[in-house]
Each structure stands twice: as C-alpha cells, then as structure tokens.
Amino acid sequence: MLDVEAIRSQFPLLSEAAGRRGVCYLDNAATSHKPRAVLDAIDDCYRHHYGPVHRGLYTLAEQATARYEQARAAVARFIGAPSADRLIFTRSATEAINAVSTGWAEPRLRPGDQVWVSRLEHHSNFLPWQRVCQRTGAQLRIIELWPDGRLDFASAADLYGPRTRLIALAQVSNVLGTITPIREVVTQAQAHGIPVLVDAAQSVAHGSVNVAELGCDFLAFSAHKIGGPTGIGALYARTEHLDAMEPWLVGGGMVDEVGESQTSWAQYPAKFEAGSPNLAGAIGFAAAVDFLAGIGMERVRDHVQALTQQALRALAAMPDVQVHGPAEATGRAGIVAFNLRGVHPHDVAQLLAERGVSIRAGHHCCQPLMRFLGVPATARASFALYNSPDDVDVFIEAIHWARRVLV
C-alpha cells in the first residue's frame, strides 16, 4: 500500500490547498500535479546549471550538455529503452506521433496501403494518420469496439494483411481507461513485418511500460501526465526507423554539414532535435520519472486500480448513472467515464466543482469514440498516486448530491 498522505505532502499545490477545505483533484488523465522534486530540479537548473546545450566549450555549457544527456538516459531507462540515443525529446506526445506520421510514414505510403487505428484513439493518434492517408492515397482503417469498450479484433479481419503498413494504438484509452493488449498485437504484427506505434500518454502514469518487453517500433508519451513539466515529451523508436526517418523540423543543431544545395543530417538523436533544446524541461522530465521509479510503478498501478474499483462499484449502484467501458478495474487503468442520464456532463462537472471535486467533462478529444457511445460527451474521473480512498468517497458523495439537484 502507498502512504498517500506522505506522497501528497510532496506536492506543494495539493498539500497547501488541503488547508482550504481540501482539493479533490480527479483530472489526472488531462494533466498531473508536480512533486517538489520536479520543481526543485527545474529551479536548480535555472539558478545554477543553465547554459546552451551542445553549443559551448565553457563550464556552464558543458554542464548543461551533460545534464541534458543524463536526463535523456533517465527517461530512456524509465521505459526500458536499450539505449538512450533511441529516445528523442519532443514538445509532447502529440508532436512525437506527428513526427512519425510525417517523417517516417508519409514517404512510405502509397495509394491502397492501410494504416490502422482504433475507435478509442485520442485525436492526437487519429488526425495525423487521417491526414497522411489523405495526402498519400492510403486508407485509414479502424478497429471497432465491443460494447464494453474492448477492441473487437474480429472487426479487423485484414489487420495483419499485406496492405497494412502501420498499426497505431493507444495502450490505455484516455476516456474509457481500456487497456489494449499491445504485446499480443505486436507479436502478430511482427510475424507479418508490420510496425506498431504505441501511444503511451496514459499508460506511463498507470504502470510499468517497457519497450523491450512490448517489442513495439515506436512509442510516444509526455512528461506532464506523470508529474513532469508541460512542453516536453518523448519518442522512442527502433534504430532502423531512426536511420530511415526524415526530420520533421530542420534548423540549428541537427546537421552534419550544410551546403548551398545539399545538407547532411547529424546522427540521431540530434538529427531530430532542431533548435535550442528544452534543458529545464528535460531535467524536470527526468526528475519526474526518478520520483515515480523511487515509489515503484507496480505499487502505483495497484493503488490506482484499487481506487478505480472503489469508484466503479459505487457508481454501478446508482441506477441513473451510466458507466462506459470495462466493468472491472482489471480491464482498465485509473480512468472512469460516465453519464448521469438526462443531464449534460458539463452540468455534472460544474456542480462537482462547487463541492471541490475536479473532474473533466467533454468529448475528451475523442469524437469518433463519442459517436460509438452515442453521447456528445461524458464526465470523467481519473486517479493518480496522490489520490486516496477518501477522495473517491468525496467524489461519490458529490455525485449523489448532483443527482438530487439535477435528476
């Protein structure tokens, strides 16, 4: 079991807010709060170790470069990457996916080729593939869902067919919390020579993610959902793809030699990191993954799963609440989407906010999924390591109050 109070005390915004009637923050799938270790690391960078990365021979510049590469190594270690140079820093998981779409997929796709996604996908793992298919004449194919939100692979009979050039799937749905069987997909795809991209934006916060065990070709995630700063993410890729991939940004720091008519790129990861690197962001990213690793991602997973099961059982007892997605917490990560029948989720979220409970309401950047669910939007509660069973109780009591007001 996690000592939630001890963990929560390391998050200044949450611990300071606790004196103001408490903050029940349940919007962790959108973004997470930052532990003191991350705040201190960023502050220390700017106060004592800031300088240009890969651009100077004096002490500050050399220190900055060393710390930037140490941060890369820490983040790579967190996802089990075989080597740090396979990890590219990006602005976000969204940019990482777009990088693969434009730099790797677009030059390879031809009319009639297929790219597969699922009905669960966040727009960030849907729109880049829709656009690249429109540009190249390839087809965007969709794996449909069972009623409980699991992927219906029977609906995708030619998923591993000869025309498939890429499969791009979220490991965890940002709406339903559904856990995709990525390892099984990768095993089947590898047998047919099909690359797989994993959107791990949600999964990295809810359990151990290891690219070597998954066997995936690409993996994208961001820092701000795991306690790190905004404005930085990461892309992992196999070496053969990094060799073949074109940079999506060009400029300073990513070239070997520039001529008047021809230019050669630097070796990756520099090849894909044009411009001045986000030093403080990388250092904060590394501090966040080190903080989580020190607690243990398996412990975090078990804790969040228990909170999720507590919420699911309580919501299931309310006859006018419809919960979307797998019925049991073992089939999902720490995300619960629901609707109060006859009530718009925005009204539910606003009433809960009056009780100090922060949840999300909307389509969650998943409009194809909303059409499948038959609703314009859902309310969503999402849990993190600093949430407690008391938070779930407060959330459930707020739902009861909202039912009395609205139904």
TIKOL-495647 format. One line per field, with one value per residue (C-alpha): residue in three letters; x, z, y. Coordinates in Angstrom, 3 decimals. Example, Ala and Ser with C-alpha at 12.3 -4.5 7.8 and 13.67 -1.06 7.14 Angstrom:
2
resn	(ala, ser)
px	(12.300, 13.670)
pz	(7.800, 7.140)
py	(-4.500, -1.060)
This chain:
407
resn	(met, leu, asp, val, glu, ala, ile, arg, ser, gln, phe, pro, leu, leu, ser, glu, ala, ala, gly, arg, arg, gly, val, cys, tyr, leu, asp, asn, ala, ala, thr, ser, his, lys, pro, arg, ala, val, leu, asp, ala, ile, asp, asp, cys, tyr, arg, his, his, tyr, gly, pro, val, his, arg, gly, leu, tyr, thr, leu, ala, glu, gln, ala, thr, ala, arg, tyr, glu, gln, ala, arg, ala, ala, val, ala, arg, phe, ile, gly, ala, pro, ser, ala, asp, arg, leu, ile, phe, thr, arg, ser, ala, thr, glu, ala, ile, asn, ala, val, ser, thr, gly, trp, ala, glu, pro, arg, leu, arg, pro, gly, asp, gln, val, trp, val, ser, arg, leu, glu, his, his, ser, asn, phe, leu, pro, trp, gln, arg, val, cys, gln, arg, thr, gly, ala, gln, leu, arg, ile, ile, glu, leu, trp, pro, asp, gly, arg, leu, asp, phe, ala, ser, ala, ala, asp, leu, tyr, gly, pro, arg, thr, arg, leu, ile, ala, leu, ala, gln, val, ser, asn, val, leu, gly, thr, ile, thr, pro, ile, arg, glu, val, val, thr, gln, ala, gln, ala, his, gly, ile, pro, val, leu, val, asp, ala, ala, gln, ser, val, ala, his, gly, ser, val, asn, val, ala, glu, leu, gly, cys, asp, phe, leu, ala, phe, ser, ala, his, lys, ile, gly, gly, pro, thr, gly, ile, gly, ala, leu, tyr, ala, arg, thr, glu, his, leu, asp, ala, met, glu, pro, trp, leu, val, gly, gly, gly, met, val, asp, glu, val, gly, glu, ser, gln, thr, ser, trp, ala, gln, tyr, pro, ala, lys, phe, glu, ala, gly, ser, pro, asn, leu, ala, gly, ala, ile, gly, phe, ala, ala, ala, val, asp, phe, leu, ala, gly, ile, gly, met, glu, arg, val, arg, asp, his, val, gln, ala, leu, thr, gln, gln, ala, leu, arg, ala, leu, ala, ala, met, pro, asp, val, gln, val, his, gly, pro, ala, glu, ala, thr, gly, arg, ala, gly, ile, val, ala, phe, asn, leu, arg, gly, val, his, pro, his, asp, val, ala, gln, leu, leu, ala, glu, arg, gly, val, ser, ile, arg, ala, gly, his, his, cys, cys, gln, pro, leu, met, arg, phe, leu, gly, val, pro, ala, thr, ala, arg, ala, ser, phe, ala, leu, tyr, asn, ser, pro, asp, asp, val, asp, val, phe, ile, glu, ala, ile, his, trp, ala, arg, arg, val, leu, val)
px	(0.000, 1.084, 1.359, -0.846, -0.514, 3.276, 3.159, 0.606, 2.776, 5.410, 3.050, 3.034, -0.115, -2.131, -0.717, -1.082, -4.599, -5.504, -5.858, -8.576, -11.259, -9.289, -8.850, -10.163, -8.272, -9.543, -8.485, -5.148, -5.759, -5.632, -2.552, -0.956, 0.442, 4.148, 6.130, 8.645, 11.468, 10.468, 10.003, 13.373, 15.161, 13.832, 14.643, 18.160, 18.706, 17.881, 19.648, 22.878, 23.346, 21.726, 23.586, 23.349, 23.186, 25.681, 26.825, 29.759, 33.117, 32.948, 31.866, 28.194, 27.638, 29.379, 27.365, 24.138, 25.001, 25.891, 22.673, 20.555, 22.022, 21.720, 18.029, 17.668, 19.260, 16.895, 13.775, 15.039, 15.727, 12.180, 10.676, 13.316, 14.891, 18.000, 19.978, 19.439, 20.086, 16.836, 14.891, 14.108, 12.870, 9.831, 7.400, 4.704, 3.327, 1.321, 4.464, 6.094, 3.219, 3.186, 6.927, 6.413, 3.479, 5.338, 8.936, 8.540, 5.090, 4.410, 7.428, 6.483, 2.731, 1.207, -2.394, -4.133, -1.843, -3.513, -2.868, -4.859, -6.022, -8.823, -12.127, -10.609, -7.924, -7.327, -7.357, -3.570, -3.320, -6.078, -5.682, -2.000, -2.898, -6.042, -4.023, -1.150, -3.609, -5.366, -2.032, -0.799, -3.963, -3.580, -6.609, -7.248, -8.830, -10.459, -10.575, -14.069, -15.116, -17.171, -19.968, -17.757, -15.037, -12.586, -11.110, -13.050, -10.279, -12.846, -13.967, -10.483, -10.041, -7.282, -5.443, -2.324, -2.895, -0.355, -1.582, -1.085, 1.909, 1.449, -0.728, -1.034, -2.797, -3.154, -2.045, -4.662, -7.765, -7.913, -11.720, -12.607, -9.307, -9.423, -6.096, -5.131, -3.335, -0.345, 2.056, -0.289, -0.778, 2.983, 3.622, 1.117, 2.316, 5.965, 5.101, 3.826, 6.534, 4.170, 5.474, 3.461, 3.307, 2.152, 0.562, 1.620, 0.474, -1.881, -0.204, 3.107, 1.245, -0.562, 2.034, 5.366, 5.950, 8.902, 9.555, 11.843, 9.071, 6.408, 8.599, 6.991, 8.597, 7.600, 6.348, 5.197, 4.464, 4.647, 6.029, 3.123, 0.883, 3.448, 4.349, 6.787, 6.610, 4.466, 6.053, 8.189, 7.549, 9.467, 9.559, 11.195, 11.942, 13.946, 17.308, 16.361, 13.428, 15.525, 18.055, 15.346, 13.158, 13.302, 13.469, 10.186, 11.985, 15.191, 17.496, 20.333, 21.922, 20.692, 23.040, 26.355, 27.204, 25.190, 25.958, 24.316, 22.281, 22.664, 22.683, 23.515, 21.912, 23.640, 23.351, 20.210, 19.078, 20.469, 19.007, 15.513, 16.089, 16.385, 16.709, 17.722, 16.858, 14.452, 17.063, 14.894, 12.056, 14.313, 15.679, 12.141, 11.106, 13.964, 13.132, 9.531, 10.436, 13.008, 10.356, 7.944, 10.629, 11.522, 7.935, 7.586, 5.247, 3.768, 2.769, 1.299, -0.665, -2.099, -3.048, -4.793, -6.541, -7.999, -9.312, -10.808, -12.591, -13.944, -15.379, -16.798, -18.655, -20.158, -21.238, -22.712, -25.063, -26.622, -29.470, -29.357, -25.586, -24.225, -20.578, -18.754, -16.028, -14.959, -16.984, -13.983, -10.841, -8.666, -9.739, -8.903, -6.410, -7.389, -9.970, -13.766, -16.090, -19.786, -23.022, -25.886, -28.909, -30.737, -28.075, -25.291, -21.871, -20.878, -23.633, -22.382, -18.799, -19.859, -21.816, -18.951, -16.597, -18.802, -18.031, -14.273, -14.150, -12.237, -13.276, -13.322, -16.411, -16.496, -15.581, -12.003, -10.570, -12.227, -15.191, -15.124, -15.451, -18.297, -20.235, -19.762, -21.006, -23.980, -23.333, -21.940, -19.724, -19.017, -17.922, -14.561, -12.770, -9.139, -6.918, -3.242, -0.840, -1.678, -5.405, -6.859, -9.961, -11.281, -11.051, -13.235, -15.731, -15.878, -16.365, -19.184, -20.936, -20.727, -22.342, -25.164, -25.680, -25.633, -28.270, -30.525, -30.129, -30.295, -32.335)
pz	(0.000, -0.670, 2.111, 0.294, 2.891, 2.707, -1.090, -1.186, 1.143, -1.610, -3.978, -2.874, -4.711, -3.251, 0.258, 0.527, -0.871, 1.729, 4.274, 2.138, 2.641, 0.501, -3.209, -4.691, -7.979, -10.281, -13.689, -13.877, -17.364, -18.557, -16.569, -13.237, -10.420, -9.813, -6.873, -5.101, -6.617, -10.096, -9.028, -7.256, -10.220, -12.616, -10.193, -9.647, -13.400, -13.955, -10.814, -11.028, -14.180, -17.083, -20.377, -24.077, -24.788, -27.313, -28.131, -25.968, -24.529, -21.311, -17.962, -17.923, -21.452, -20.709, -17.505, -19.374, -22.072, -19.523, -17.562, -20.725, -21.782, -18.240, -18.390, -21.681, -20.138, -17.142, -19.297, -21.587, -18.545, -17.276, -20.382, -20.657, -23.855, -24.825, -25.329, -24.592, -28.168, -29.243, -27.203, -28.875, -26.871, -28.433, -27.305, -26.498, -27.255, -29.999, -31.695, -31.351, -33.203, -35.862, -36.286, -37.187, -39.420, -41.482, -41.185, -41.437, -42.737, -45.399, -47.616, -47.485, -48.011, -51.421, -52.706, -51.414, -48.398, -44.982, -41.611, -38.689, -35.566, -33.116, -32.254, -28.852, -30.109, -28.889, -31.782, -31.408, -32.559, -35.139, -37.000, -38.001, -39.666, -41.238, -42.757, -44.002, -45.607, -47.344, -48.644, -49.922, -51.011, -48.290, -46.349, -42.677, -41.154, -37.726, -35.238, -33.759, -30.170, -28.201, -26.150, -23.036, -24.750, -25.544, -29.025, -31.362, -33.405, -35.258, -36.906, -38.380, -40.307, -42.521, -39.740, -40.419, -44.144, -46.909, -47.392, -43.750, -43.351, -39.721, -36.670, -34.238, -30.926, -27.501, -24.764, -22.454, -23.570, -22.202, -21.920, -21.010, -19.438, -21.602, -21.637, -25.140, -25.462, -27.110, -26.648, -28.470, -31.291, -31.641, -31.740, -34.538, -36.392, -36.216, -37.756, -40.780, -40.839, -39.746, -37.494, -34.418, -32.805, -29.178, -27.768, -24.127, -22.969, -20.402, -19.720, -18.440, -15.473, -14.520, -14.584, -15.840, -19.580, -21.079, -24.797, -24.852, -23.424, -25.664, -28.742, -30.346, -33.135, -31.853, -28.507, -27.672, -24.306, -22.489, -19.197, -17.842, -17.241, -14.937, -12.735, -15.134, -16.806, -19.771, -23.156, -23.355, -24.471, -25.908, -28.888, -28.708, -31.966, -33.213, -34.721, -38.242, -38.183, -36.800, -39.563, -42.225, -40.785, -42.101, -39.561, -39.214, -38.167, -39.650, -38.292, -35.881, -34.016, -36.191, -39.179, -40.072, -42.981, -44.803, -48.411, -50.820, -52.432, -50.188, -46.444, -44.416, -41.058, -37.758, -36.126, -34.040, -31.510, -32.590, -36.069, -34.643, -32.112, -34.173, -32.284, -28.718, -26.542, -23.631, -20.929, -17.908, -19.350, -19.838, -16.307, -14.912, -17.009, -15.561, -12.025, -12.540, -13.769, -10.994, -8.455, -9.798, -10.084, -6.443, -5.431, -7.844, -10.814, -9.832, -6.477, -8.239, -10.572, -7.701, -5.734, -8.655, -9.604, -6.089, -6.303, -9.707, -8.435, -5.465, -7.799, -10.266, -7.553, -6.096, -9.485, -10.514, -7.511, -8.871, -11.256, -13.196, -13.796, -16.935, -16.720, -20.018, -20.580, -18.824, -15.715, -13.632, -12.784, -14.004, -17.560, -17.354, -15.961, -13.479, -15.670, -15.308, -17.841, -17.015, -17.742, -15.487, -17.591, -18.955, -17.720, -19.734, -18.292, -18.176, -15.602, -13.587, -13.657, -12.650, -9.645, -8.568, -8.816, -6.293, -3.913, -4.555, -6.891, -10.130, -12.997, -16.776, -18.978, -22.764, -25.694, -24.402, -27.924, -28.850, -31.051, -33.034, -29.691, -28.567, -31.699, -30.807, -27.265, -28.638, -26.498, -27.287, -24.189, -20.908, -17.426, -16.487, -13.216, -13.348, -10.464, -9.594, -6.897, -4.638, -4.596, -1.644, -0.876, 0.877, -2.446, -4.035, -1.176, -1.634, -5.378, -4.898, -2.318, -4.740, -7.435, -5.058, -4.375, -8.095, -8.683, -6.085, -7.706, -11.378, -11.765)
py	(0.000, 3.541, 6.102, 8.604, 11.330, 11.167, 11.235, 14.047, 16.143, 16.177, 18.019, 21.669, 22.712, 19.860, 19.984, 23.771, 23.592, 20.971, 23.767, 25.365, 22.666, 20.263, 19.772, 16.545, 16.574, 13.828, 15.126, 13.356, 11.983, 15.606, 16.606, 15.795, 17.898, 18.274, 16.920, 19.100, 17.038, 18.242, 21.855, 21.861, 20.277, 22.914, 25.716, 24.373, 24.200, 27.846, 29.046, 27.060, 24.993, 26.785, 27.137, 26.246, 22.522, 21.099, 24.631, 25.641, 24.577, 26.596, 25.160, 26.158, 24.884, 21.604, 21.164, 21.891, 19.368, 16.693, 17.219, 17.168, 13.830, 12.475, 13.396, 11.552, 8.482, 8.626, 8.863, 6.089, 3.906, 4.521, 2.881, 0.167, 1.505, -0.476, 2.733, 6.407, 7.518, 5.838, 8.396, 11.725, 14.690, 16.365, 19.048, 16.478, 13.045, 14.755, 16.032, 12.626, 10.941, 13.661, 13.155, 9.506, 10.358, 12.965, 11.807, 8.050, 7.062, 9.679, 8.845, 5.140, 5.146, 4.572, 4.507, 1.404, 0.959, 0.788, 2.413, 1.003, 2.817, 2.005, 3.652, 4.513, 6.858, 10.388, 12.845, 13.053, 9.445, 9.752, 13.035, 12.570, 9.256, 10.643, 13.465, 11.324, 8.906, 11.786, 13.059, 9.705, 7.913, 5.302, 4.084, 4.783, 1.676, 1.490, -1.381, -1.244, -1.956, -4.405, -2.771, -2.821, -0.776, -3.572, -3.756, -6.032, -7.571, -9.696, -6.443, -6.040, -9.260, -7.846, -6.021, -8.068, -8.229, -7.486, -3.906, -2.849, -0.555, 0.557, -0.092, 2.851, 2.191, 3.764, 1.415, 2.943, 4.847, 8.378, 8.084, 4.504, 3.515, 0.377, -1.456, -2.533, -5.905, -4.263, -7.156, -9.540, -7.024, -6.523, -10.281, -10.758, -7.655, -8.706, -12.059, -10.128, -7.447, -4.648, -1.835, -0.812, 2.621, 2.848, 5.980, 5.625, 9.063, 7.490, 4.164, 5.564, 7.063, 3.870, 1.123, -0.060, 0.462, -1.388, -1.043, -4.066, -6.243, -4.726, -5.065, -2.006, 0.004, 3.448, 4.738, 8.275, 9.871, 13.200, 14.488, 16.494, 13.474, 11.846, 14.799, 16.446, 19.855, 20.792, 21.397, 18.265, 14.700, 11.795, 9.486, 6.071, 4.276, 1.329, 2.198, 1.129, 3.547, 6.393, 5.784, 5.885, 8.629, 12.184, 15.028, 16.913, 20.112, 21.476, 24.148, 24.567, 21.699, 18.825, 18.956, 17.421, 19.693, 22.349, 23.180, 25.573, 22.795, 19.729, 19.088, 16.004, 15.351, 14.689, 11.280, 10.765, 11.848, 15.250, 14.659, 15.105, 17.901, 21.073, 24.345, 25.063, 22.061, 22.374, 21.863, 22.650, 20.588, 17.580, 17.901, 18.160, 15.159, 13.116, 14.208, 13.079, 9.601, 9.200, 10.208, 7.594, 4.926, 5.524, 4.749, 1.829, 1.759, -1.604, -0.115, 2.905, 0.604, -1.452, 1.667, 3.337, 0.104, -0.155, 3.417, 2.678, -0.436, 1.531, 4.177, 1.634, -0.268, 2.890, 4.251, 0.894, 1.117, 4.312, 3.394, 6.665, 6.637, 5.011, 3.964, 3.472, 0.917, -2.296, -3.130, -4.206, -2.259, -5.124, -4.283, -0.618, 1.859, 4.591, 6.346, 6.238, 7.883, 8.153, 9.980, 10.952, 10.052, 13.081, 15.506, 17.118, 16.196, 19.865, 20.426, 17.463, 18.746, 22.254, 21.001, 18.764, 21.737, 23.533, 20.665, 20.930, 17.918, 18.448, 16.184, 16.586, 16.891, 16.922, 14.718, 14.416, 14.816, 11.506, 12.359, 9.074, 7.276, 9.553, 8.593, 4.930, 5.586, 7.512, 10.585, 14.050, 13.996, 12.222, 13.141, 11.614, 10.999, 9.890, 8.866, 9.217, 8.098, 11.072, 10.296, 8.398, 6.311, 9.429, 11.275, 8.608, 8.912, 12.691, 12.199, 9.686, 11.849, 14.781, 12.619, 11.745, 15.449, 16.239, 13.545, 15.090, 18.512, 17.548, 14.352)
